[in-house]
Amino acid sequence: MVKSGKIFIIFTSILGIIRYMATFIGEYTIKVDEKGRLMLPSAFKKQMPEAARDTFVVKKDIYENCLVLYPLDEWLRQNQIIRNNLNPYNKDHNAFLRGFYKGSAELSMDNTNRLLIPKRLLVEAGIDKDAVLAGQDSKIEVWSKDRYDKINVGEDFANLAEKIMGGNLNKS
């Protein structure tokens, strides 16, 4: 079921609760101040359930040189996926856990919708004064504007779309 065209209701039968999950749509160029604060665009805030608008977790992306901003409820969902698939007593799994959580930080939004990103993460992702916040389903990517502007999805994306989505579309 869809509410407002942006927030999906997911029924969790195990817990017997209804959970609202944000779907972030859009790209926004923003300024990062000298302290490392950035303002969350109001459009993103509106795309979130009211109860989940103040706390986030930020970490370095696994594949790209950007940061990933998770609302706390999505971060908890990601942690549950990890718990269901990994054994901390397996050496490779433990190395993955270390890499996944390395550098992550919990953030709280202030009264003016700003988030203070740790300097070490901004430096690691090459984010200086101008950044792009890009909605990516249930998370937000935070990019250096220069790096983001160089992304060319063109023909490579078309080939990737065919490779991933070009099979049988009738699967459930």
Buried (B, 14 or more C-beta within 10 A) or exposed (E): EEEEEBBBEEEEEEEEEEBBBBBBBEBBEBEBEEEBBBBBBEBBBEBBBEEBBBBBBBBBBEEBEBBBBBBBBBBEBBBEEBEEEBEEEEEEBEEBBEEBEEBBBEBEBEEEBBBBBBEEBBEBBEBEEBBBBBBEEBBBBBBBBEBBEEEEEEEEEEEEEEEEEEEEEEEE
